[in-house]
Amino acid sequence: MSTEALIRQRLIVLEPETYTLEDESAQHRGHAGAASGGGHFKLTIVSPKFRNLSTLARHRLVYETMGELMQREIHALSITAFTPEEL
């Protein structure tokens, strides 16, 4: 299964109303993180699970959801997280 598919599978736990996931790995060729095989991804996500959470807490929740993927498959994950009311 691709890293992108693994990320999408894990995002289900956050009950997203919508999200976009972009693989930006090609833009980072030659970067030290790319050499280890970890990808660079950009995530924009809207979820009611982010209600009453700070930006930092939202990011931590996403990172926790990714689990061990953050140690191997994902080198960098840029996150923009909203509640439905913030759109």
N, CA, C and O of each residue as an XYZ file, in Angstrom:
348
protein
N       0.852     -1.167      0.000
C       0.000      0.000      0.000
C       0.905      1.241      0.000
O       1.911      1.277      0.709
N       0.547      2.248     -0.790
C       1.349      3.471     -0.862
C       1.253      4.269      0.438
O       0.309      4.105      1.211
N       2.225      5.119      0.661
C       2.206      5.967      1.857
C       0.971      6.857      1.846
O       0.337      7.050      2.883
N       0.631      7.392      0.704
C      -0.560      8.236      0.596
C      -1.813      7.460      0.996
O      -2.672      7.992      1.700
N      -1.924      6.221      0.559
C      -3.080      5.384      0.916
C      -3.089      5.081      2.420
O      -4.152      5.058      3.041
N      -1.919      4.851      2.998
C      -1.837      4.602      4.435
C      -2.281      5.830      5.235
O      -2.989      5.707      6.235
N      -1.858      7.011      4.786
C      -2.266      8.253      5.453
C      -3.778      8.406      5.369
O      -4.435      8.678      6.374
N      -4.329      8.231      4.174
C      -5.780      8.370      3.984
C      -6.549      7.387      4.867
O      -7.594      7.733      5.417
N      -6.049      6.200      4.999
C      -6.690      5.183      5.826
C      -6.723      5.624      7.295
O      -7.728      5.433      7.981
N      -5.647      6.199      7.763
C      -5.577      6.634      9.167
C      -6.418      7.869      9.439
O      -6.912      8.050     10.552
N      -6.586      8.721      8.436
C      -7.360      9.950      8.635
C      -8.829      9.680      8.964
O      -9.501     10.547      9.523
N      -9.324      8.521      8.636
C     -10.720      8.160      8.911
C     -11.048      8.338     10.390
O     -12.163      8.728     10.734
N     -10.093      8.056     11.259
C     -10.281      8.167     12.712
C     -10.662      9.596     13.111
O     -11.377      9.798     14.092
N     -10.188     10.576     12.358
C     -10.461     11.983     12.675
C     -11.823     12.452     12.157
O     -12.203     13.605     12.362
N     -12.541     11.574     11.499
C     -13.874     11.876     10.964
C     -13.888     13.175     10.162
O     -14.694     14.065     10.436
N     -13.005     13.287      9.178
C     -12.929     14.535      8.418
C     -14.175     14.778      7.573
O     -14.716     13.865      6.950
N     -14.611     16.031      7.569
C     -15.688     16.409      6.648
C     -15.115     16.530      5.248
O     -15.774     16.216      4.256
N     -13.882     16.990      5.188
C     -13.168     17.082      3.919
C     -11.673     17.181      4.218
O     -11.272     17.602      5.303
N     -10.868     16.793      3.254
C      -9.428     16.983      3.369
C      -8.797     16.894      1.995
O      -9.346     16.284      1.077
N      -7.630     17.515      1.869
C      -6.806     17.353      0.680
C      -5.430     16.920      1.160
O      -4.914     17.430      2.155
N      -4.857     15.992      0.453
C      -3.536     15.479      0.778
C      -2.688     15.563     -0.482
O      -3.028     14.985     -1.514
N      -1.584     16.289     -0.383
C      -0.687     16.457     -1.525
C       0.666     15.839     -1.209
O       1.236     16.081     -0.145
N       1.167     15.051     -2.125
C       2.501     14.476     -2.004
C       3.480     15.457     -2.645
O       3.498     15.623     -3.864
N       4.290     16.101     -1.813
C       5.257     17.090     -2.288
C       6.671     16.530     -2.319
O       7.638     17.289     -2.382
N       6.797     15.229     -2.275
C       8.110     14.586     -2.191
C       9.023     14.944     -3.358
O      10.227     15.118     -3.173
N       8.464     15.054     -4.544
C       9.279     15.358     -5.724
C       9.968     16.711     -5.600
O      11.040     16.916     -6.171
N       9.365     17.630     -4.863
C       9.941     18.961     -4.689
C      11.122     18.949     -3.728
O      11.834     19.946     -3.606
N      11.333     17.832     -3.046
C      12.375     17.744     -2.029
C      13.467     16.726     -2.376
O      14.210     16.280     -1.502
N      13.555     16.370     -3.645
C      14.619     15.448     -4.064
C      15.965     16.056     -3.724
O      16.192     17.247     -3.937
N      16.844     15.243     -3.200
C      18.161     15.712     -2.811
C      18.223     16.173     -1.366
O      19.307     16.355     -0.812
N      17.056     16.363     -0.756
C      16.982     16.753      0.655
C      17.355     15.549      1.502
O      17.074     14.413      1.119
N      17.981     15.778      2.644
C      18.435     14.676      3.498
C      17.296     13.735      3.880
O      17.484     12.518      3.904
N      16.125     14.277      4.176
C      14.983     13.447      4.543
C      14.504     12.571      3.407
O      14.045     11.450      3.625
N      14.612     13.086      2.191
C      14.191     12.314      1.030
C      15.114     11.109      0.828
O      14.677     10.058      0.358
N      16.374     11.265      1.182
C      17.331     10.168      1.026
C      16.967      8.977      1.905
O      17.280      7.836      1.566
N      16.306      9.238      3.033
C      15.927      8.138      3.925
C      14.654      7.434      3.462
O      14.247      6.429      4.044
N      14.030      7.966      2.412
C      12.830      7.348      1.871
C      11.534      7.920      2.395
O      10.463      7.576      1.894
N      11.604      8.783      3.387
C      10.393      9.395      3.929
C       9.867     10.472      3.002
O      10.637     11.255      2.446
N       8.550     10.509      2.838
C       7.927     11.470      1.943
C       7.575     12.782      2.627
O       7.520     12.871      3.853
N       7.338     13.799      1.801
C       6.904     15.115      2.248
C       5.455     15.290      1.804
O       5.151     15.165      0.617
N       4.564     15.577      2.745
C       3.145     15.697      2.445
C       2.565     16.990      3.013
O       3.038     17.519      4.019
N       1.539     17.474      2.344
C       0.805     18.663      2.788
C      -0.648     18.256      2.979
O      -1.282     17.743      2.057
N      -1.177     18.491      4.187
C      -2.539     18.093      4.531
C      -3.347     19.315      4.954
O      -2.925     20.087      5.815
N      -4.502     19.476      4.340
C      -5.496     20.451      4.792
C      -6.716     19.630      5.153
O      -7.229     18.869      4.332
N      -7.183     19.785      6.393
C      -8.250     18.914      6.894
C      -9.262     19.708      7.697
O      -8.910     20.626      8.438
N     -10.534     19.337      7.539
C     -11.641     19.940      8.287
C     -12.312     18.817      9.068
O     -12.795     17.843      8.491
N     -12.333     18.970     10.400
C     -12.913     17.931     11.245
C     -13.532     18.527     12.502
O     -12.974     19.451     13.095
N     -14.681     18.003     12.906
C     -15.268     18.441     14.177
C     -14.417     18.017     15.379
O     -14.589     18.555     16.473
N     -13.513     17.071     15.190
C     -12.636     16.620     16.281
C     -11.678     17.715     16.737
O     -11.075     17.606     17.804
N     -11.533     18.773     15.933
C     -10.621     19.856     16.273
C     -11.276     20.946     17.128
O     -10.605     21.887     17.552
N     -12.572     20.823     17.379
C     -13.261     21.826     18.197
C     -12.591     21.941     19.562
O     -12.221     20.942     20.179
N     -12.444     23.174     20.014
C     -11.868     23.498     21.323
C     -10.406     23.074     21.471
O      -9.901     22.972     22.589
N      -9.728     22.829     20.358
C      -8.299     22.487     20.411
C      -7.480     23.631     19.818
O      -7.882     24.250     18.833
N      -6.340     23.898     20.422
C      -5.414     24.889     19.875
C      -4.798     24.326     18.587
O      -4.949     23.145     18.276
N      -4.114     25.183     17.859
C      -3.427     24.734     16.645
C      -2.426     23.633     16.983
O      -2.340     22.621     16.287
N      -1.677     23.841     18.053
C      -0.696     22.833     18.462
C      -1.364     21.507     18.811
O      -0.870     20.450     18.417
N      -2.460     21.541     19.532
C      -3.179     20.316     19.900
C      -3.741     19.611     18.662
O      -3.765     18.382     18.600
N      -4.184     20.382     17.697
C      -4.692     19.792     16.443
C      -3.570     19.054     15.724
O      -3.755     17.930     15.256
N      -2.406     19.690     15.638
C      -1.265     19.056     14.979
C      -0.852     17.790     15.722
O      -0.571     16.764     15.102
N      -0.816     17.862     17.027
C      -0.462     16.674     17.813
C      -1.439     15.537     17.564
O      -1.034     14.379     17.466
N      -2.722     15.859     17.462
C      -3.732     14.841     17.205
C      -3.494     14.172     15.853
O      -3.603     12.952     15.730
N      -3.172     14.968     14.852
C      -2.884     14.396     13.527
C      -1.629     13.527     13.599
O      -1.614     12.414     13.073
N      -0.578     14.030     14.248
C       0.658     13.245     14.362
C       0.416     11.933     15.102
O       0.927     10.890     14.694
N      -0.356     11.976     16.181
C      -0.683     10.752     16.917
C      -1.453      9.779     16.041
O      -1.240      8.569     16.112
N      -2.341     10.302     15.221
C      -3.125      9.469     14.309
C      -2.223      8.786     13.283
O      -2.484      7.651     12.884
N      -1.169      9.470     12.858
C      -0.237      8.894     11.879
C       0.647      7.825     12.525
O       1.127      6.924     11.838
N       0.864      7.917     13.838
C       1.631      6.907     14.560
C       3.000      6.670     13.979
O       3.735      7.616     13.695
N       3.346      5.410     13.800
C       4.682      5.042     13.345
C       4.990      5.479     11.921
O       6.149      5.448     11.509
N       3.980      5.885     11.162
C       4.250      6.410      9.814
C       5.177      7.624      9.887
O       5.960      7.878      8.971
N       5.077      8.375     10.999
C       5.918      9.558     11.174
C       7.386      9.181     11.402
O       8.259     10.044     11.304
N       7.665      7.952     11.693
C       9.041      7.505     11.933
C       9.713      6.979     10.669
O      10.941      6.965     10.580
N       8.912      6.543      9.686
C       9.493      5.901      8.505
C       8.978      6.500      7.202
O       9.739      7.097      6.441
N       7.698      6.341      6.954
C       7.133      6.692      5.656
C       6.979      8.198      5.439
O       7.023      8.671      4.303
N       6.800      8.950      6.529
C       6.594     10.393      6.430
C       7.791     11.104      7.044
O       8.073     10.951      8.233
N       8.486     11.875      6.236
C       9.587     12.687      6.767
C       9.062     14.049      7.230
O       9.488     14.572      8.260
N       8.133     14.614      6.457
C       7.578     15.928      6.790
C       6.090     15.937      6.459
O       5.659     15.428      5.425
N       5.318     16.532      7.371
C       3.871     16.643      7.167
C       3.452     18.061      7.541
O       3.470     18.437      8.713
N       3.080     18.831      6.545
C       2.582     20.182      6.749
C       1.073     20.071      6.972
O       0.367     19.472      6.161
N       0.579     20.652      8.076
C      -0.830     20.495      8.455
C      -1.533     21.842      8.577
O      -1.041     22.752      9.243
N      -2.674     21.956      7.936
C      -3.596     23.063      8.147
C      -4.899     22.421      8.561
O      -5.510     21.689      7.782
N      -5.341     22.693      9.809
C      -6.489     22.007     10.380
C      -7.562     23.005     10.818
O      -7.276     23.962     11.538
N      -8.787     22.773     10.379
C      -9.920     23.630     10.688
C     -11.056     22.843     11.309
O     -11.161     21.632     11.112
N     -11.902     23.525     12.056
C     -13.203     22.966     12.430
C     -14.166     23.365     11.314
O     -13.862     24.285     10.555
N     -15.308     22.707     11.192
C     -16.275     23.092     10.165
C     -16.714     24.560     10.282
O     -16.977     25.216      9.274
N     -16.787     25.058     11.501
C     -17.236     26.431     11.717
C     -16.225     27.473     11.272
O     -16.582     28.632     11.062
N     -14.984     27.080     11.126
C     -13.930     28.020     10.754
C     -13.839     28.271      9.252
O     -13.072     29.131      8.817
N     -14.587     27.556      8.479
C     -14.544     27.761      7.023
C     -15.474     28.845      6.576
O     -15.554     29.137      5.383
